[in-house]
Amino acid sequence: MKTYETVTIVKPQLSDGEVAAFTDKAKAFIVSAGGEVVSEEKLGRRRFTHDINKNREGFYLYLKFKAEGTFIKDWAENMKLNQNVLRSAVMKTGEPKAGPAKTKAAKTPAAA
């Protein structure tokens, strides 16, 4: 399984209870697909620089989870069909590789 991060923006008209219910459903969706939720953070309501679907602000939700790569397509489809979601983006986290960093070998001057 790979580690992913997602930021989802939901409509600002939702109450805190509705946002909590949305978060629980999102986490349950990840777990039902065999994934694991690593962390979650509610970033709160923020104002946009431009309108998104006639909304000037939205509630930001951050989730970090582990899942198979095929799950991401299902996640995107689920978020697209949910009427409370304004935007959602998923990013694969880059795990640092162990070992020494590669360096270029120094060029030696050609013998004359």
C-alpha positions as CSV (number, residue, x, y, z in Angstrom):
1,M,0.0,0.0,0.0
2,K,1.1,3.5,-0.7
3,T,0.6,6.6,1.3
4,Y,-1.6,9.4,0.0
5,E,-2.8,12.8,1.2
6,T,-6.0,14.5,0.2
7,V,-7.4,17.9,0.7
8,T,-11.2,18.2,0.2
9,I,-13.1,21.4,0.3
10,V,-16.8,21.1,1.3
11,K,-19.6,23.6,1.1
12,P,-19.5,26.3,3.8
13,Q,-23.3,25.9,4.4
14,L,-22.7,22.6,6.2
15,S,-22.9,22.7,10.0
16,D,-20.1,21.4,12.2
17,G,-22.1,18.2,12.7
18,E,-22.6,17.7,9.0
19,V,-18.8,18.2,8.4
20,A,-18.1,15.6,11.1
21,A,-20.5,13.2,9.5
22,F,-18.8,13.8,6.1
23,T,-15.4,13.1,7.6
24,D,-16.6,9.9,9.2
25,K,-18.1,8.7,5.9
26,A,-14.9,9.6,4.1
27,K,-12.8,7.6,6.6
28,A,-15.2,4.7,6.5
29,F,-15.0,4.7,2.6
30,I,-11.2,4.4,2.9
31,V,-11.3,1.6,5.5
32,S,-14.0,-0.3,3.5
33,A,-11.7,-0.4,0.5
34,G,-8.9,-2.0,2.6
35,G,-7.1,1.2,3.4
36,E,-5.9,2.8,6.6
37,V,-6.4,6.3,7.8
38,V,-3.1,7.6,9.2
39,S,-4.2,11.1,10.2
40,E,-6.9,13.7,9.8
41,E,-7.0,17.5,10.3
42,K,-9.9,19.9,10.0
43,L,-8.3,23.0,8.6
44,G,-11.5,25.1,9.1
45,R,-13.3,27.6,6.9
46,R,-11.2,29.7,4.5
47,R,-12.0,32.4,2.1
48,F,-11.3,31.8,-1.6
49,T,-9.5,34.2,-3.9
50,H,-12.2,33.5,-6.5
51,D,-15.7,31.9,-6.5
52,I,-16.0,28.2,-6.7
53,N,-19.6,27.2,-7.8
54,K,-20.8,30.6,-6.5
55,N,-19.2,30.1,-3.1
56,R,-16.7,32.5,-1.6
57,E,-15.5,30.2,1.1
58,G,-15.3,26.5,2.0
59,F,-14.4,24.1,4.8
60,Y,-11.0,22.4,4.3
61,L,-10.4,18.8,5.4
62,Y,-7.0,17.1,5.2
63,L,-6.7,13.3,5.3
64,K,-3.5,11.2,5.1
65,F,-4.2,7.5,4.4
66,K,-2.7,4.3,3.0
67,A,-4.4,2.5,0.2
68,E,-3.8,0.6,-3.1
69,G,-3.3,2.7,-6.2
70,T,-6.6,1.5,-7.7
71,F,-8.5,3.0,-4.9
72,I,-7.7,6.6,-6.0
73,K,-9.9,6.3,-9.0
74,D,-12.8,5.3,-6.8
75,W,-12.1,8.1,-4.4
76,A,-12.1,10.7,-7.1
77,E,-15.4,9.4,-8.5
78,N,-17.0,9.4,-5.1
79,M,-15.9,13.0,-4.4
80,K,-17.1,14.1,-7.8
81,L,-20.6,12.7,-7.2
82,N,-20.9,14.1,-3.7
83,Q,-22.9,17.3,-3.9
84,N,-21.3,18.7,-0.7
85,V,-17.8,18.6,-2.2
86,L,-16.5,21.7,-4.0
87,R,-13.0,20.4,-4.8
88,S,-10.9,17.4,-3.9
89,A,-7.3,16.6,-4.7
90,V,-5.2,13.5,-3.9
91,M,-1.4,13.5,-3.9
92,K,0.9,10.6,-3.4
93,T,3.4,11.3,-0.7
94,G,7.0,10.9,-1.5
95,E,8.8,8.5,0.8
96,P,12.5,9.3,1.1
97,K,14.7,6.6,-0.2
98,A,17.3,5.3,2.2
99,G,20.9,5.3,1.1
100,P,23.6,7.8,0.0
101,A,22.8,10.5,-2.4
102,K,24.1,10.1,-5.9
103,T,26.8,12.5,-6.9
104,K,28.4,13.2,-10.2
105,A,31.9,12.0,-10.6
106,A,34.4,14.8,-11.1
107,K,35.9,15.0,-14.6
108,T,39.6,14.6,-14.8
109,P,41.4,16.8,-17.2
110,A,42.6,15.1,-20.4
111,A,46.3,14.3,-20.6
112,A,48.1,16.5,-23.0
